């Protein structure tokens, strides 16, 4: 994965914007896997990240953008999406 990459999650329907946030959508180092959200701050990209969404017709793309120094190209990362993400009808996302 090249530096300054974004992580995208494509949904086939529109999402409630209030549920697309860092409480429900995050990224962390693969080596920290085990907890839903690792407590160790070194598990997350340095400089932090923000979460936003883009609508395209009747679909939504949720995007994580990391800050400097971006994602380390030698590190494997896991994105984590929770059931707190809801569509426009307040149906919860069912993580696989």
C-alpha positions in Angstrom: 0.0 0.0 0.0 1.6 3.3 -1.0 2.0 6.2 1.5 -0.9 8.7 1.7 -3.4 6.0 0.9 -7.0 6.2 1.8 -9.1 3.4 3.0 -12.6 3.2 1.4 -15.6 1.2 2.4 -18.3 1.1 -0.3 -22.0 0.7 0.8 -24.8 0.0 -1.6 -27.2 2.4 0.1 -27.1 5.9 1.7 -25.8 6.1 5.3 -26.8 8.3 8.2 -23.9 10.8 8.2 -23.9 11.0 12.1 -22.9 7.3 12.2 -19.9 7.6 9.9 -17.4 8.6 12.5 -14.3 7.4 14.3 -16.4 5.6 16.9 -17.7 3.2 14.3 -15.0 3.3 11.6 -11.2 3.1 12.3 -7.9 1.7 11.1 -5.1 0.1 13.2 -2.0 -2.0 12.8 -2.7 -5.7 12.1 -0.3 -6.7 14.9 -2.7 -5.1 17.4 -5.7 -7.3 16.3 -7.7 -8.9 19.0 -9.8 -6.2 20.6 -12.6 -4.4 18.8 -10.7 -1.2 19.2 -7.1 -1.5 20.6 -6.4 0.7 23.6 -2.7 1.1 22.8 -2.4 4.4 20.9 0.7 3.2 19.1 -1.6 0.8 17.2 -3.1 3.7 15.2 -1.5 5.7 12.4 0.7 8.5 13.7 -0.9 11.9 13.4 -4.4 10.4 13.6 -7.1 10.1 11.0 -10.6 11.5 10.1 -13.6 9.7 8.7 -16.0 11.2 6.1 -18.4 10.0 3.5 -19.2 10.7 -0.1 -22.5 10.0 -1.7 -22.7 8.8 -5.3 -26.4 8.4 -6.4 -28.0 5.9 -4.1 -24.8 4.7 -2.6 -22.2 5.9 0.0 -18.5 5.5 0.2 -17.1 5.9 3.7 -13.4 7.0 3.7 -10.6 7.1 6.3 -8.0 9.7 5.6 -4.8 9.5 7.6 -2.5 12.4 8.4 1.3 12.7 8.3 3.3 10.6 8.1 0.5 8.6 6.5 0.4 4.9 6.4 3.7 3.0 6.7 4.1 1.0 3.4 5.8 -1.8 5.4 2.9 -2.2 7.9 -0.3 -4.2 7.4 -3.4 -2.3 8.6 -6.9 -3.5 9.5 -9.9 -1.3 8.9 -12.7 -1.8 11.5 -16.3 -1.0 10.9 -19.0 -1.6 13.6 -22.7 -2.2 13.7 -23.0 1.4 14.8 -23.0 2.5 11.2 -26.6 2.9 10.0 -28.4 3.5 6.8 -31.0 6.2 6.2 -33.7 3.9 7.7 -31.6 3.3 10.9 -30.8 -0.3 9.9 -27.4 -1.3 11.5 -24.5 -2.4 9.4 -23.8 -6.1 9.9 -20.0 -6.6 9.8 -18.9 -9.8 8.2 
